[in-house]
Every structure is written in C-alpha cells, then in structure tokens.
Amino acid sequence: MKSLFGSLVYCLFLFVSDVYGTYRLNGFDPQQVTAQSYAQRRNIALPPLRTLAPSATDNSCRSRPLDLVFIIDSSRSVRPGEFEKVKIFLADMVDTLDVGPEATRVAVVNYASTVKIEFLLKAHLNKPNMKQAITRIEPLAAGTMTGLAIKSAMTEAFTEESGARPKSKNIAKVAIIVTDGRPQDQVEEVSAAARGSGIEIYAVGVDRADMTSLRLMASNPLEDHVFYVETYGVIEKLTSKFRETLCGVDPCAMGHDCEHICVSSNASHHCKCRKGYILNLDQKTCTLKQMKVVVVVEEPCKCEARLAFQMQTQAALQEITARHILSVSSQ
C-alpha cells in the first residue's frame, strides 16, 4: 500500500514539475494553469455549441477597443478556395471594427506545421492597409500545430513591443481561432495559460473540426465562445455573430437606477432629468423646479381710491342708463 501511495505521489510530482518547466520561463503560474484546465474539463461535458444562425444586428453598434489577434489554420486540409473564404471573413470582420491607434488593433497569426506572424498589432492602424495585408496572406500547408500557434500569439503578438496596450489601459485582449481539423499538439495547457494571462479566446470550428479541442481552447462560458459552421462557404456569415459579441456594451442598456434619463459615457453612465426638473443630490432622482412667484401688494390708499373710482363709474353708468330709458319712454 505504501508503495502504491509513493508511486502516486511521485507521478503527481512529475506532472507538476512538467507543467512548471513548460511555463515558468514565460512567467505563468503553474497553479493557475492547472486551475484553468480543471475548470475547462468540468465545462466540457456540457453542450455549449453555437451553430450558425445569423441574425440582424444594430448597424449603429460600435465595437469596444480591443487588441484582437486572429489565429488561422492554413494546413493541408484547408483547400486554396476555402482559405480565400477565411480571408474574406477576416476582411469583413475588419470592416465591422473601429480600427485605429486608440480603438481596435488587429494582428494575424497563420499556422500549419509552423507558425507565421503575418502582421502585428502595431503594423496597420487603418482599415485599407490592414485589408490589403490580409489579401497577401498565403496558406502554409502541412500539419496542424494549434497549440504552438496559441503560444506564439501569446508570447509574440500580445506583447507591448508588438503593439498591445499595457494592462493599465484596461483594453481587452481577444484571440479568435479558426480551424477545421484536430490539433497535432497539446492545446489544453497552453490555452489555459493564455486565458490565465487575460486573453479571451473564441474558437471557430469548420466542417471536420474537433469539438473537444475547441472547448478546451475557448474561454468560459463556452456557449458564448465556441462556434461551428459546416463549410468555409458560410464562414463569413459569422461576422454578424462576432459583431454582436464584440459590440460595445451600453451601460444604460445593462440596467440603471436613473429616475428620468440615463446617459451612457464609455464604460459608465450618469443621470439627467427631463425639462423642468432638477437632479437631486443622490444624482439619480429628480425634483420639479420651483417657480418663483412674485406677489405685488398695493398700498391700502391706492386700493381704496380704485374702489371708490369703480363705484363712482358704476353709479354714473347707471344714471346714464336710467336717463336713456326715461327719454325713450317719453317719446
């Protein structure tokens, strides 16, 4: 029994040492990686698959600033015509984003047996140049080293040297993986490390894609981060789904406690009142403005004089009326 227990302890030690040896050079906490992997394994039994059901989105929707990296599979299983569809998808996605130095920055990582950083986050800060760079991307063919691609994105694309904004700016880091096959390397631990470093991962599976691998890679909740399309022929239609997902969140639409009007301002909101009301000290409720009433009080003597004048006038009118009636009757 002691021998069995000792063997188990030894195996556990080797496992932890292996994980630590893999990630310590990059500053990743092996306990955090293990926790991420465990959480992902618990969720993988659920059916969080989002199939393509494109819906209309609000054209006025404005994407939140992102550091966005596309990780695209160009292995042998992706035919040349299909790869062109992927490039159309990328170009369509760029069109839906607010691209710019202070808005969204985009990078593309291309992979097969090897990994190629097509362009970094700092390379193209306007849509025309970015879309032109996408047209020049060529497939790499050969194998499917998805884990290596994720690691390269994490260590080479999502760095400040490559154009990623510092953590102090609180800009979301997002990776979108597009693949149609089964990874030929391990993806669980490197994906856990990427998520642990603050990267939100979306996994898009096409046709023969291995759904278990997609779920191991994606962020939670899986039902919001795992997508599937049957063919590359409809992948560009996922643009509407990602537009909806990456759209800037309206703080007022998320709920507020303003009595009258909620005004969104970046990630926060403030309250306003309708015309004729003022905002109370709680900055939420409103009170009707008090109208200034001016009461004019005349001097008593003036009032008496006016009353006497009115009485004299009334008596004079009555006398004139009586004379007129008498005159008419005498005729």
C-alpha positions as CSV (number, residue, x, y, z in Angstrom):
1,M,0.0,0.0,0.0
2,K,2.9,2.4,0.9
3,S,4.5,1.5,-2.4
4,L,1.3,2.4,-4.3
5,F,0.9,5.7,-2.5
6,G,4.5,6.5,-3.1
7,S,4.1,5.9,-6.8
8,L,1.1,8.2,-7.0
9,V,2.9,11.0,-5.1
10,Y,5.9,10.6,-7.5
11,C,3.7,10.8,-10.6
12,L,2.0,13.8,-9.3
13,F,5.4,15.4,-8.6
14,L,6.5,14.7,-12.2
15,F,3.3,16.2,-13.6
16,V,3.6,19.4,-11.6
17,S,7.3,19.7,-12.5
18,D,6.5,19.2,-16.2
19,V,3.8,22.0,-16.1
20,Y,6.2,24.3,-14.2
21,G,9.0,23.7,-16.6
22,T,6.8,24.4,-19.5
23,Y,5.5,27.8,-18.3
24,R,7.9,29.2,-15.7
25,L,10.1,30.9,-18.4
26,N,7.2,33.0,-19.5
27,G,6.1,33.9,-16.0
28,F,3.0,31.8,-15.8
29,D,1.8,30.4,-12.5
30,P,1.5,26.6,-12.9
31,Q,-1.2,26.5,-10.2
32,Q,-3.3,29.0,-12.3
33,V,-2.7,26.9,-15.4
34,T,-3.9,23.8,-13.6
35,A,-6.9,25.5,-12.2
36,Q,-7.8,26.8,-15.7
37,S,-7.5,23.4,-17.2
38,Y,-9.6,21.8,-14.4
39,A,-12.4,24.4,-14.9
40,Q,-12.4,23.8,-18.6
41,R,-12.6,20.0,-18.1
42,R,-15.7,20.5,-15.9
43,N,-17.4,22.5,-18.5
44,I,-16.6,20.3,-21.5
45,A,-19.3,17.8,-20.6
46,L,-21.9,20.5,-21.3
47,P,-23.3,21.0,-24.8
48,P,-22.2,24.7,-25.4
49,L,-22.1,24.6,-29.2
50,R,-23.4,27.6,-31.1
51,T,-24.3,26.7,-34.6
52,L,-24.6,29.4,-37.3
53,A,-27.9,31.2,-37.2
54,P,-27.1,34.7,-38.4
55,S,-29.3,37.4,-37.1
56,A,-29.6,41.1,-37.9
57,T,-27.5,43.4,-35.8
58,D,-27.8,47.0,-34.9
59,N,-25.9,48.9,-37.6
60,S,-25.1,51.7,-35.1
61,C,-23.4,49.3,-32.8
62,R,-19.8,50.4,-32.1
63,S,-17.2,47.9,-31.1
64,R,-15.3,48.4,-27.9
65,P,-11.5,48.9,-28.2
66,L,-9.7,45.6,-28.5
67,D,-6.3,44.1,-29.0
68,L,-7.5,41.4,-31.4
69,V,-5.4,38.5,-32.8
70,F,-6.8,36.1,-35.4
71,I,-5.2,32.7,-35.3
72,I,-6.0,31.0,-38.7
73,D,-5.4,27.4,-39.7
74,S,-3.9,27.0,-43.2
75,S,-3.0,23.4,-43.0
76,R,-3.3,21.0,-46.0
77,S,-6.9,20.2,-45.2
78,V,-7.8,23.8,-46.0
79,R,-8.1,24.0,-49.8
80,P,-7.0,27.2,-51.6
81,G,-10.5,28.2,-52.3
82,E,-11.5,27.7,-48.7
83,F,-8.6,29.7,-47.4
84,E,-9.8,32.6,-49.6
85,K,-13.1,32.4,-47.8
86,V,-11.2,32.7,-44.5
87,K,-9.5,35.9,-45.8
88,I,-12.9,37.3,-46.8
89,F,-14.1,36.6,-43.3
90,L,-11.1,38.5,-41.9
91,A,-11.7,41.5,-44.2
92,D,-15.4,41.5,-43.3
93,M,-14.5,41.5,-39.6
94,V,-12.1,44.4,-40.1
95,D,-15.0,46.3,-41.7
96,T,-17.2,45.9,-38.6
97,L,-14.5,47.2,-36.2
98,D,-13.4,50.7,-35.2
99,V,-9.8,50.3,-36.2
100,G,-7.2,52.9,-35.0
101,P,-4.4,53.6,-32.6
102,E,-6.9,54.4,-29.8
103,A,-9.6,51.9,-31.0
104,T,-9.1,48.3,-32.1
105,R,-5.8,47.0,-33.2
106,V,-5.5,43.7,-35.2
107,A,-2.9,41.1,-35.8
108,V,-3.0,37.8,-37.7
109,V,-1.2,34.6,-36.8
110,N,-1.1,32.0,-39.6
111,Y,-0.2,28.4,-38.8
112,A,0.1,24.8,-40.1
113,S,3.2,22.7,-39.1
114,T,4.9,26.1,-38.5
115,V,3.7,29.5,-37.3
116,K,4.0,32.7,-39.2
117,I,3.1,36.1,-37.7
118,E,1.5,37.8,-40.8
119,F,1.4,41.2,-39.1
120,L,1.5,42.6,-35.6
121,L,-0.9,44.8,-33.7
122,K,1.2,47.9,-34.4
123,A,1.6,47.2,-38.1
124,H,-1.6,48.5,-39.6
125,L,-3.7,51.1,-37.8
126,N,-6.3,51.8,-40.6
127,K,-8.7,49.6,-42.5
128,P,-7.4,50.0,-46.1
129,N,-3.8,49.0,-45.2
130,M,-5.0,46.1,-43.0
131,K,-7.3,44.7,-45.6
132,Q,-4.5,44.9,-48.2
133,A,-2.2,43.0,-45.9
134,I,-4.9,40.3,-45.5
135,T,-5.1,39.8,-49.3
136,R,-1.3,39.0,-49.3
137,I,-1.6,36.1,-46.8
138,E,-0.7,32.7,-48.3
139,P,-1.5,29.2,-46.9
140,L,1.4,27.3,-45.2
141,A,0.0,23.8,-45.8
142,A,1.3,20.6,-44.0
143,G,0.3,19.9,-40.3
144,T,-1.9,21.5,-37.6
145,M,0.1,22.8,-34.7
146,T,-2.6,24.7,-33.0
147,G,-1.0,24.7,-29.5
148,L,2.2,26.2,-31.0
149,A,0.1,28.9,-32.7
150,I,-1.6,29.9,-29.5
151,K,1.7,30.0,-27.7
152,S,3.2,32.2,-30.4
153,A,0.3,34.6,-30.3
154,M,0.6,34.8,-26.5
155,T,4.4,35.4,-26.5
156,E,4.9,37.3,-29.7
157,A,1.6,39.0,-30.7
158,F,0.1,40.0,-27.4
159,T,3.1,42.0,-26.2
160,E,3.6,45.7,-25.7
161,E,6.6,45.5,-28.1
162,S,4.2,44.2,-30.8
163,G,1.6,46.9,-30.2
164,A,-0.6,45.5,-27.4
165,R,-1.7,48.2,-24.9
166,P,-0.4,48.0,-21.3
167,K,-2.7,46.5,-18.7
168,S,-3.2,49.9,-17.1
169,K,-5.3,50.9,-20.1
170,N,-7.7,48.1,-19.5
171,I,-8.0,47.2,-23.2
172,A,-9.5,43.7,-23.7
173,K,-7.2,41.1,-25.4
174,V,-9.1,38.8,-27.7
175,A,-8.0,35.8,-29.8
176,I,-10.2,34.2,-32.5
177,I,-9.0,30.8,-33.6
178,V,-10.3,29.4,-36.9
179,T,-9.6,25.7,-37.6
180,D,-11.1,22.7,-39.5
181,G,-9.1,19.9,-38.0
182,R,-7.7,18.2,-35.0
183,P,-4.6,19.7,-33.4
184,Q,-1.5,17.6,-33.7
185,D,-0.1,19.1,-30.5
186,Q,-1.4,19.8,-27.0
187,V,-3.7,22.7,-26.6
188,E,-5.2,22.4,-23.1
189,E,-2.3,23.7,-21.0
190,V,-1.2,26.5,-23.4
191,S,-4.8,27.7,-23.8
192,A,-5.2,27.7,-20.0
193,A,-2.0,29.8,-19.7
194,A,-3.3,32.2,-22.4
195,R,-6.6,32.6,-20.6
196,G,-4.8,33.0,-17.3
197,S,-2.8,35.9,-18.8
198,G,-6.0,37.7,-19.6
199,I,-6.6,36.7,-23.2
200,E,-10.2,35.9,-24.1
201,I,-10.4,33.1,-26.6
202,Y,-13.0,32.3,-29.2
203,A,-12.8,29.1,-31.1
204,V,-14.4,28.7,-34.5
205,G,-14.7,25.1,-35.9
206,V,-15.3,24.3,-39.5
207,D,-16.5,21.0,-41.0
208,R,-14.2,18.3,-39.5
209,A,-13.0,20.4,-36.6
210,D,-12.6,18.5,-33.3
211,M,-15.2,19.9,-31.0
212,T,-13.4,18.7,-27.8
213,S,-10.3,20.6,-28.7
214,L,-12.4,23.7,-29.4
215,R,-13.9,23.6,-26.0
216,L,-10.6,23.1,-24.3
217,M,-9.2,26.2,-26.0
218,A,-12.1,28.6,-25.6
219,S,-12.9,30.8,-22.7
220,N,-15.9,30.4,-20.5
221,P,-18.9,30.5,-20.8
222,L,-18.3,28.0,-23.7
223,E,-21.8,28.7,-25.2
224,D,-20.6,32.2,-25.9
225,H,-17.1,31.3,-27.1
226,V,-17.4,28.2,-29.3
227,F,-18.8,28.5,-32.8
228,Y,-19.3,25.9,-35.6
229,V,-20.0,26.2,-39.3
230,E,-20.5,23.3,-41.7
231,T,-18.4,24.7,-44.5
232,Y,-16.0,27.6,-45.2
233,G,-18.6,28.8,-47.7
234,V,-20.6,30.3,-44.9
235,I,-17.9,31.3,-42.5
236,E,-18.1,35.0,-43.5
237,K,-21.7,35.0,-42.2
238,L,-20.2,34.6,-38.7
239,T,-19.3,38.3,-39.0
240,S,-22.7,39.3,-37.7
241,K,-22.4,37.0,-34.7
242,F,-18.9,38.4,-33.8
243,R,-20.2,41.9,-34.4
244,E,-22.9,41.2,-31.8
245,T,-20.4,39.6,-29.4
246,L,-17.7,42.2,-29.7
247,C,-20.1,45.1,-29.8
248,G,-19.5,47.8,-27.2
249,V,-21.8,47.3,-24.2
250,D,-24.2,50.1,-23.5
251,P,-24.0,50.7,-19.7
252,C,-27.6,52.1,-19.7
253,A,-28.9,49.1,-21.6
254,M,-27.3,46.8,-18.9
255,G,-29.6,48.4,-16.3
256,H,-29.6,51.7,-14.4
257,D,-31.4,53.5,-11.5
258,C,-31.9,56.9,-13.1
259,E,-35.4,58.2,-12.4
260,H,-35.7,60.0,-15.8
261,I,-32.9,59.7,-18.4
262,C,-29.7,57.6,-18.4
263,V,-26.8,58.8,-20.5
264,S,-24.0,56.3,-21.4
265,S,-20.4,57.5,-21.3
266,N,-17.8,54.9,-22.3
267,A,-18.0,52.2,-19.7
268,S,-20.1,54.2,-17.2
269,H,-23.3,56.3,-17.2
270,H,-24.8,59.3,-15.5
271,C,-28.4,60.5,-14.9
272,K,-30.2,63.5,-16.3
273,C,-33.7,65.0,-15.7
274,R,-36.4,66.0,-18.1
275,K,-37.0,69.7,-18.8
276,G,-38.5,71.4,-15.8
277,Y,-36.8,69.2,-13.3
278,I,-33.5,69.3,-11.4
279,L,-31.2,66.4,-10.4
280,N,-31.2,65.7,-6.7
281,L,-28.0,65.3,-4.6
282,D,-28.2,61.5,-5.0
283,Q,-27.5,62.0,-8.7
284,K,-30.4,59.7,-9.6
285,T,-33.8,61.2,-8.7
286,C,-35.4,64.4,-10.0
287,T,-37.5,67.1,-8.4
288,L,-39.8,69.6,-10.1
289,K,-38.3,73.1,-10.3
290,Q,-39.9,75.6,-8.0
291,M,-41.4,78.5,-9.9
292,K,-40.6,81.9,-8.4
293,V,-44.0,83.6,-7.6
294,V,-43.9,87.4,-7.1
295,V,-46.9,88.8,-5.1
296,V,-47.5,92.5,-5.6
297,V,-49.3,94.2,-2.6
298,E,-50.5,97.7,-3.3
299,E,-50.8,100.4,-0.7
300,P,-54.2,100.4,1.1
301,C,-54.9,104.0,0.0
302,K,-54.5,103.1,-3.6
303,C,-56.9,100.2,-3.3
304,E,-59.5,102.4,-1.6
305,A,-59.1,105.0,-4.3
306,R,-59.5,102.4,-7.0
307,L,-62.6,101.0,-5.3
308,A,-64.2,104.5,-5.0
309,F,-63.5,105.2,-8.6
310,Q,-65.1,101.9,-9.6
311,M,-68.2,102.7,-7.5
312,Q,-68.5,106.3,-9.0
313,T,-68.1,104.9,-12.5
314,Q,-70.8,102.3,-11.9
315,A,-73.2,104.9,-10.4
316,A,-72.6,107.2,-13.4
317,L,-73.3,104.4,-15.9
318,Q,-76.5,103.5,-14.0
319,E,-77.6,107.2,-14.1
320,I,-76.9,107.4,-17.9
321,T,-78.8,104.2,-18.5
322,A,-81.8,105.4,-16.5
323,R,-82.0,108.8,-18.4
324,H,-81.8,107.0,-21.7
325,I,-84.7,104.7,-20.7
326,L,-86.8,107.7,-19.5
327,S,-86.1,109.6,-22.7
328,V,-87.2,106.7,-24.9
329,S,-90.4,106.2,-22.9
330,S,-91.4,109.9,-23.1
331,Q,-91.3,109.8,-26.9
